[in-house]
């Protein structure tokens, strides 16, 4: 048997487990703190009012709401119905007209060249079949349209957090790190053939919590991947994981007053389709 044989992941099975992970906890509790990223992405794309925008793996709707506030015609999609429901409640509260639809990022139920812009903030990067998801973003975007992304970088705080989780609860075999989406080389390699221009800007989102322990409590309770990782471990494993996360925070914390202020690098990406 070839020890170096390429492992072909069972993407369907992986997505079932991912769906369960993102459905667990209450991602909106964390997601709403990232709203500024959606606003900045909307400014970077600089779309005219009335532009048709598709938000892919939209979660609780940060980018969805940001583009709708700028009078874009937004369709918001995710494969987790509870997340779309939380986003829709926000849109209704602001009287923003948004269309919501369940959709898999790897099989978008839309026509070729249907949207003026296709966007995703910390969403599509978690699709297990990365090349297929990227191809779908390009397919449904108009020629001359824009693809706007916000993706955590491999060396960011969140990139490091996922390495900590992976050391305790290994990811599915054969699946590449989501943080590839936060690297300029992978973005160029994946999109250059269909792009007129690619602009990658590294930015920071700052995680602010009452204390490192407060961060662990929030993410353990509400952030699906962390929530599921703790559930997969016995009591000793949970204690070790908590200590590892606290240690990671200590390495990156920029304040020493007992609270938490940790910058997390992400790539803001604007691709103009050829």
Buried (B, 14 or more C-beta within 10 A) or exposed (E): EEEEEEEEBBBEEBBEEBBEBBBBBBBBBBBBBBBEBBBBBBEBBEBEEEBBBBBBBBBBBBBBBBBBBBBBBBBBBBBBEBBBEBBBEBBEEEEBEBEBBEBBBBEBEBEEBBBBBBBBBBBBBBBBBBEBBBBBBBBBBBEEBBBBBBBBBBEBBBBBBBBBBEEBBEBBEEBBBBBBBBBEEBBBEBBEEBBEEBEBEEBEBEBEBEBBBEBBBBBBBBBBBBBBBBEEBEEEBBEBBBEBBBEBBEEBBEEEEEBBBBBBBBBBBBBBBE
